[in-house]
Amino acid sequence: MGPDDLLPPDDGLVPLHTREYQVRSYRLAEDRLLLRGAVRDRKPAGMYVEGDPDPLTIHHMVVELEIVYPALVIEAARVLFETHPHRACPTIADHYGRLVGLSIARGFTHKVRELFGGPRGCTHTTALLQAMAPVAIQSNWSMRVSASRDVPVEMRRPPTPEERKAMFAFNLNTCHIWAEGSEHSTRAQAGEETEIPLWIEERLRSLGRDPSEWRTFSQG
């Protein structure tokens, strides 16, 4: 696979349907981030319209969420229907305004199903929201790194125990590595040295640099 390929080659298989998600976050300010997401469903060329040389887009929805950091509470929500099968599809877009005031952290997936599942929303937009939530959590670290770039090296300080606890709160019990009481989570919350992420180690080696120069965020 190439660097931009997420799936193996088709290798003679007959494609039927392609669903694509793209989610990206942006830093708006020290206490604000923007989360943009899109879902697109496409049918192979010629499947629905005989002789058509191009893939056919059948769904394309876009969601924008403005989120307060570090609480990760949604402050504004916009839904756009770019491509849809029925004229009435976009009439549900304003219903997603009920996202405002929700935390996009824990419990978000359950609340989204409660508010927008089944006939209460658009299937594809609701699925997109569930795909977007983890990106907001991942952005928690990136917001901290981005903010640190604005501070001169000599003025940077390690986080306090309270700050460290808040940093790792979003990770705790999200997977077996971050299980409460696991070696990794215990060391991270205590500010002790933890394993360097493999992607950091591999990138530094590819740049001819020593992975030991990298320190975990928990150490400042």
Buried (B, 14 or more C-beta within 10 A) or exposed (E): EEEEEEEEEEEEEEEEEEEEBEBEBEBEEEEBBBBBBBBBBBBBBEBEEEEEEEBBBBBBBBBBBBBBBBEBBBEEBBBEBEBBEEEEBBEBBEBBEBBEEBBBBBEBEEBBBEBBEEEEBBBBBBBBBBBBBBBBBEBBEBBBEBBEEEEEEEEEEEBEEEBBEEBBBBBBEEEEEBBEEBEBBEBBBEBEEBEBEEEEBEEBEEEEEEBEEEEBBBEE
